[in-house]
Amino acid sequence: MQISIINRVLKVYFTMGKIFGTWLSFILLFLFLSIVRIVVGFFMILDNIFFPSLINTKIKNPITIVGNPRSGTTFLHRYLIKNNIGSGSELWQLIYTSVTLQKIIKPILPILERFSPTKYHSTEAHKTSLSSIETDDASMLFRFFDGFFLYGFFLTWADEDLFDWVDPKKRNKSKRDFKWFESMWKRTLKFHNNDKMIAKLFSVSANCPAYQNTFNDGKILYMVRDPLSVIPSGLSLVTGVLDKKFNFWSMPEDKRQKFIEKLYRALIELLLRFEDDWSNDKIDKTKVMIVRFDRMMSDFEGLMYDILDFIDYHPSDKFISNIKKTAEQQRSFKSGHKYDLEKFGLTEERIKKDCSAIYITFLN
């Protein structure tokens, strides 16, 4: 299946224009993304002049955190990076990928923050800004106007179901995507003067075997959380952004429910795709550690020691002290999130049925 960037741009433009009447704003969005793409491409060429070591740099032993949105991936990702186990990409680095350009932009980040898309992001789960460590999947939207972010926020509004457009089983862009991640990660490490990459990619759930074939010396931490929590939380994440921008919950119920149903099926598919590959031994399990969200909350100290052993990292005394302190905070943490499944047109019975394989394989 071949879907050109022009096809994707036109589909989003006419779809969002029809739904929200945002004809002009999306023209400006496409213009901005086009300019950014050209500028970044030019400065990436300059990277090879100013930072010639990038040419022969290889990404070695990356740590990749995988799992559905709101499964604890962001917390673990940021915690490992904060404690200097490795480096990750900040949101502004996912947009302005060239290390040369990043050196220029860094001083004016506070100004750019005023125009950041993160102003539509809910801060209930975690703080988000241009300088926040974020999921590397977002770079697919900025670089190729493609990927699961494109589907989750835009293509789900189309009359037809366009999940095939981002499904690696139907439209496999793995070589392009993995080549881009490697190029981007080399620049992230160069900027932070580090040699260990810690990435977060929920899209790997749908394509883990191919990812392992490319980064065969890497380790994966796969986050598992009860679908009764992670599914409505994931839906809340996306609809919260749309509500701030487009007053989602004021829209006609039939339009809202059509969108939610497509997004729900996509989130379920991400869970089931990884479980199927895992159960059918398509994944190298020696390089994957299953990390349960409930254990991260109740036994953070024990879990962290297992993770550090898995990634062959020896913590300092200071780090061990931080682990103990964080473990106490995790045990006493009480989430304020209460999700009304009926609000999303869902029931507990349906989620349990649709995710029965997840409960059997990972949560029993």
C-alpha positions in Angstrom: 0.0 0.0 0.0 1.4 3.3 -1.1 0.1 6.5 0.6 2.1 9.6 -0.4 2.6 12.5 1.9 0.4 14.6 -0.5 -2.4 12.0 0.0 -2.1 12.3 3.8 -2.0 16.1 3.8 -5.0 16.4 1.6 -7.0 13.7 3.6 -6.3 15.5 6.9 -7.0 18.9 5.4 -10.4 18.1 3.9 -11.4 15.8 6.9 -10.6 18.4 9.6 -11.9 21.2 7.5 -15.2 19.4 7.1 -15.5 18.5 10.8 -14.2 21.7 12.4 -14.2 24.3 9.7 -10.5 24.9 10.3 -9.5 25.5 6.7 -7.1 28.4 7.3 -5.4 27.1 10.4 -4.5 23.8 8.8 -3.1 25.5 5.8 -0.8 27.4 8.2 0.0 24.1 10.0 1.1 22.4 6.8 3.1 25.5 5.8 4.9 25.4 9.2 5.6 21.7 9.0 6.9 22.1 5.4 9.2 25.0 6.4 10.5 23.0 9.4 11.1 20.0 7.3 13.2 22.0 4.8 15.1 23.9 7.4 15.9 20.8 9.5 17.0 18.9 6.4 19.4 21.6 5.5 20.9 21.8 8.9 21.2 18.0 9.1 23.5 18.3 6.1 25.5 20.8 8.0 25.7 18.4 10.9 28.0 16.2 8.8 30.3 19.2 8.5 30.3 20.5 12.0 30.0 17.1 13.7 31.7 14.7 11.3 31.8 11.9 13.9 28.1 11.5 13.4 28.7 9.8 10.1 30.3 6.7 11.6 28.4 6.8 14.9 26.3 3.7 15.6 23.5 3.4 18.2 24.7 0.7 20.6 22.6 -1.2 23.2 19.6 1.2 23.2 17.0 0.9 25.9 13.5 1.2 24.6 10.4 1.7 26.7 7.3 0.3 25.0 3.7 0.2 26.0 0.3 1.8 25.4 -0.1 5.5 26.3 -0.8 5.9 30.1 0.7 2.6 31.0 3.5 4.2 33.1 5.9 4.6 30.2 6.4 8.3 30.6 7.2 8.0 34.3 9.7 5.2 33.8 11.3 6.9 30.8 11.8 10.2 32.6 13.0 8.5 35.8 15.8 6.6 34.1 16.9 9.7 32.2 16.8 11.9 35.3 19.1 9.5 37.1 21.6 9.6 34.3 21.3 6.1 33.0 21.1 7.6 29.5 19.7 10.4 27.4 16.3 10.8 25.7 14.8 13.3 23.2 13.1 16.4 24.4 10.0 17.5 22.5 11.8 20.4 20.8 14.6 18.0 19.7 11.9 15.8 18.1 10.8 18.8 16.0 14.2 20.5 15.3 16.3 17.3 14.9 19.6 18.7 13.6 22.2 19.1 16.4 23.5 22.2 14.7 20.1 23.7 14.7 19.5 22.7 18.3 22.7 24.6 19.4 21.2 27.7 17.8 17.6 27.3 19.1 18.4 26.3 22.7 18.8 29.9 24.0 15.4 30.9 22.6 13.4 27.9 23.9 11.4 30.1 26.4 10.2 32.2 23.5 9.2 29.2 21.4 7.3 27.7 24.4 4.6 30.4 23.9 3.8 28.7 20.6 4.2 25.1 21.7 1.5 22.6 20.8 1.8 21.2 24.4 -0.5 24.0 25.6 -3.4 21.8 24.6 -2.0 18.8 26.6 -3.5 17.9 29.9 -1.1 18.2 32.8 -3.1 15.9 35.1 -0.9 12.9 34.3 2.5 14.6 33.8 3.9 18.0 32.9 4.6 18.5 29.2 6.5 21.3 27.5 9.0 21.7 24.7 11.8 20.8 27.1 10.1 17.7 28.4 11.3 14.2 27.6 8.7 12.8 25.2 7.9 9.8 23.1 10.0 9.5 20.0 6.9 8.5 18.0 6.0 12.2 17.8 8.9 12.8 15.4 7.0 10.8 12.8 4.4 13.5 12.6 6.8 16.3 12.3 9.2 14.6 9.9 6.9 12.5 7.7 3.4 13.7 8.6 2.8 10.0 9.3 2.5 7.4 12.1 0.2 6.7 15.0 0.0 10.3 16.1 -1.4 11.2 12.7 -4.0 8.5 13.0 -4.9 9.1 16.7 -5.5 12.9 16.3 -6.5 13.3 12.7 -7.2 10.3 10.5 -9.7 8.9 13.0 -12.1 11.7 12.0 -12.3 10.4 8.4 -15.5 8.7 7.3 -13.7 5.6 6.4 -11.4 3.5 8.7 -7.8 4.5 7.8 -5.9 2.4 10.3 -4.4 0.5 7.4 -2.5 3.7 6.6 -0.3 3.4 9.7 -0.5 -0.4 10.2 2.9 -1.9 9.5 1.2 -5.1 8.4 -0.6 -3.3 5.6 1.8 -0.4 4.9 5.3 -1.3 6.2 7.5 1.8 6.5 9.8 0.2 9.1 13.1 0.7 7.2 12.3 4.4 6.8 11.2 4.8 10.4 14.0 2.9 12.0 16.6 4.7 9.9 15.1 8.0 11.0 15.1 7.0 14.7 18.8 6.0 14.4 19.7 9.3 12.7 17.7 11.3 15.3 19.1 9.4 18.3 22.7 10.0 17.2 22.0 13.7 17.3 20.3 13.5 20.6 23.3 11.7 22.1 25.7 14.2 20.5 23.8 17.1 21.9 23.8 15.6 25.4 27.3 14.3 25.1 26.2 10.8 26.0 26.5 7.3 24.5 23.4 5.5 25.9 20.0 6.1 24.3 16.8 5.6 26.2 13.8 5.9 23.8 10.1 5.6 24.2 8.1 4.1 21.3 4.6 2.9 21.8 4.5 2.1 18.0 6.9 -0.8 18.6 4.0 -2.7 20.2 2.7 -3.2 16.6 6.0 -4.2 15.1 8.4 -5.5 17.8 10.0 -8.4 15.8 11.1 -6.0 13.0 12.4 -3.5 15.6 14.4 -6.2 17.3 15.9 -7.3 14.0 17.1 -3.7 13.4 18.3 -2.9 16.9 19.3 -6.4 17.8 21.6 -5.4 20.7 18.9 -3.3 22.4 16.8 -4.0 25.5 13.1 -3.4 25.7 11.1 -2.6 28.8 7.5 -3.4 28.0 4.9 -1.8 30.3 1.7 -3.7 31.1 -1.2 -2.1 32.9 -4.8 -3.3 33.5 -6.8 -2.5 30.3 -9.6 -1.3 32.5 -7.3 1.6 33.5 -5.0 2.1 30.5 -7.8 2.2 27.8 -10.0 4.9 29.3 -6.9 6.8 30.4 -5.5 6.7 26.8 -8.8 7.8 25.4 -8.9 10.6 28.0 -5.4 11.7 26.9 -6.4 12.2 23.3 -9.9 13.6 23.8 -8.5 16.0 26.5 -6.3 17.6 23.9 -9.1 17.7 21.3 -11.4 19.2 23.9 -9.0 22.1 24.6 -8.5 22.8 20.9 -11.9 21.9 19.4 -14.4 21.6 22.4 -14.6 17.9 21.7 -17.2 17.1 24.4 -19.5 19.8 23.0 -19.7 18.1 19.6 -22.7 15.9 18.6 -22.6 12.6 20.3 -22.6 10.5 17.1 -19.5 12.3 15.8 -17.8 11.9 19.2 -18.7 8.2 19.5 -17.5 7.4 15.9 -14.1 8.9 16.7 -13.8 7.2 20.1 -14.7 3.8 18.6 -11.9 4.0 16.0 -9.4 5.2 18.6 -10.5 2.5 21.0 -10.0 -0.2 18.4 -6.5 1.2 17.6 -5.5 1.1 21.3 -6.7 -2.4 21.6 -4.9 -3.5 18.5 -1.6 -2.2 19.9 -2.0 -4.3 23.0 -3.1 -7.4 21.1 -0.4 -7.2 18.4 2.4 -7.3 21.0 0.7 -10.1 22.9 0.3 -12.2 19.7 4.0 -11.8 18.8 5.0 -12.6 22.4 2.8 -15.7 22.6 3.9 -17.0 19.2 7.6 -16.6 20.0 8.2 -13.9 17.3 9.9 -11.8 19.9 13.4 -12.4 21.5 12.2 -12.6 25.1 15.7 -12.6 26.4 15.9 -8.9 25.5 12.5 -7.9 26.7 11.5 -7.4 30.3 7.8 -7.2 31.2 7.2 -4.3 33.6 3.8 -4.4 35.4 2.3 -1.0 36.4 0.9 -2.4 39.6 4.4 -3.5 40.7 5.8 -0.2 39.8 3.4 1.4 42.3 3.7 -1.2 45.1 7.3 -2.6 44.8 9.2 0.1 43.0 12.4 -0.7 44.8 12.4 -4.3 43.9 11.3 -3.6 40.3 14.1 -1.0 39.8 16.8 -3.5 41.0 15.4 -6.0 38.5 15.4 -3.4 35.7 19.0 -2.3 36.5 20.1 -5.9 36.5 18.4 -6.5 33.1 20.0 -3.5 31.5 23.4 -4.2 33.1 23.6 -1.0 35.1 25.3 -0.7 38.5 23.7 2.1 40.6 25.6 4.5 42.8 24.8 4.9 46.5 23.1 8.2 45.6 20.9 6.5 43.0 20.0 3.7 45.5 19.0 6.3 48.0 16.8 7.9 45.4 15.2 4.6 44.5 14.2 4.0 48.2 12.7 7.5 48.4 10.8 7.1 45.2 9.5 3.7 46.3 8.0 5.3 49.4 6.3 8.0 47.3 4.9 5.4 44.9 3.4 3.3 47.7 1.6 6.3 49.1 0.5 7.7 45.7 -3.2 7.8 45.1 -4.4 8.6 41.6 -7.1 11.2 41.3 -8.2 9.9 38.0 -11.8 8.5 37.9 -12.8 7.5 34.4 -16.5 7.0 33.5 -16.6 4.2 30.9 -20.1 5.2 30.0 -18.8 8.6 28.9 -16.8 6.8 26.2 -19.6 4.4 25.3 -17.7 1.5 26.9 -18.4 -1.2 29.5 -16.1 -3.1 31.8 -17.4 -6.4 30.2 -16.4 -5.3 26.7 -12.9 -4.2 27.6 -12.3 -7.5 29.5 -13.6 -9.5 26.5 -11.6 -7.5 23.9 -8.4 -7.8 26.1 -8.9 -11.3 27.4 -5.5 -12.3 25.9 -3.7 -9.6 27.8 -5.2 -10.8 31.1 -4.3 -14.4 30.4 -0.7 -13.7 29.2 0.5 -10.8 31.3 -1.9 -10.2 34.2 -2.7 -13.6 35.7 
